[in-house]
Amino acid sequence: QVQLRESGGGLVQAGASLRLSCVASGKIFIINTMGWYRQAPGKQRELVAAITSDDTTNYADSVKGRFTISRDNSKNTVYLQMNSLKPEDTAVYYCKGTNKYGPSLVYWGQGTQVTVSS
């Protein structure tokens, strides 16, 4: 019903910036909250940032002040601007969409790798 595709990952040095993009297609009108999650090797997937349909945002404590989530509804795209990257930010970053008719219904992208070297 909904397809999500991430892009923008890469290999950067500590202190650099990256901007991730997540483009939604399909029945996007059923999506309410969009979020970015990440999963490092050997660790559980964790919330990085989320944004609701009324642009309310929340962030993991570890990224507050460095990362910014935003959405462009005209482009069906959610962004994650990542500044002052640290080696501990290294992970696969996933985009997630939540169905507004059933919060347990979620959609995931395939992920994009972010690697930060020290």
N, C-alpha and C positions, 0 to 999 in steps of 0.2 A: 504493500500500500504506500509506503514511504521509503524512499531511498536517500541515503546520506553519503556524501563523498567528501572526504577530507583532502586537503593539500597544504603545502607550505612548509612541511618538515624539512630537516636537513641537519648537517653537521656544522656547528659553530663553536667559537671559543667563548669561554666564560666572559660575561659582561656584554655580549652581543644581544641583538634583538632578532626575533622572528615573528611573523604573523601567519597564523594558521587560518584556513578558510574551510567552511563546511557548507556545501551546497545541497539544498534539499530539493527533491523532485517527487512527483506522484501526488498523493492526496495530502498536500501540505497544510490544508485548512484544518486538518484534525490535530495538528501539532500545537501544543501550548508551550511548555517549557523546553528550552534547548540548553544543552550543557556540554562542557568539555570534561573528559575524564582522562586519566593517564594510568599506565601500568608499567612499572619498572620490572626488570627480571627478578623473579623470586618474590615479588610483592603483589598484594591485592590491588585491584583496580580502585582508584580513588577519585573523588570529585575534585576538580580543579576550579571550575567556575560554572555558573548557570545564570540564565536570563529568562524571565517570564515574558508572556505576551504584552504585559504593560511595562516592560523594560526594568522590572525589579531585578537586581543582580545580587549574587552572593559568591563569596570566594573562600577557598581554603586559606587558612591562616598563613601557610607557607608561601603563598603567592600574592597576598595582599600588598598593594602598593607597587607591584612589579607587573602584574598581568591585568589586562582589561578585556572583558567580553563585551561584544556589541552585536547588533543585528541590523541587516538591511533588508527589510521586507520586500522592497522592490526587486531585489536580486535573489530572494529566497536563500540568503546566506547569513551565516553566523561567523564571527571572527573571534580570534583570540590573539590579542597583541601581547607578546611576551618580551619584556625588557629586562635588562640586568640578569641575564640567564646564568644559572649556576650548574655545576656538574650534577648536582642532585635533582635537577629538572629533567635529566635524561630519562626518557620513557617513550613508549608508544602512546600517542595521544588519540583519543577516540571522541567522536561527536555522538551525542545521544539526543534523541527527540522523544518527548513524552506525549502520548495520546491524551487529549483533553477530555475524551469521553470515558477513559479508563486508565487511571494513572499507572496501573500495572502493565499496561501495554506500552512497550518502548521499542525504539528503533535505534540501531547502531550503525555507524559507518565502519569501514574496514581498518581504519587507523592510519596514522602517519608517524614515522619515526622522527624523534627529536633527540639529537646527541650533542651534549655540551662538553667540550674538552677543557681541561684545566690549564 
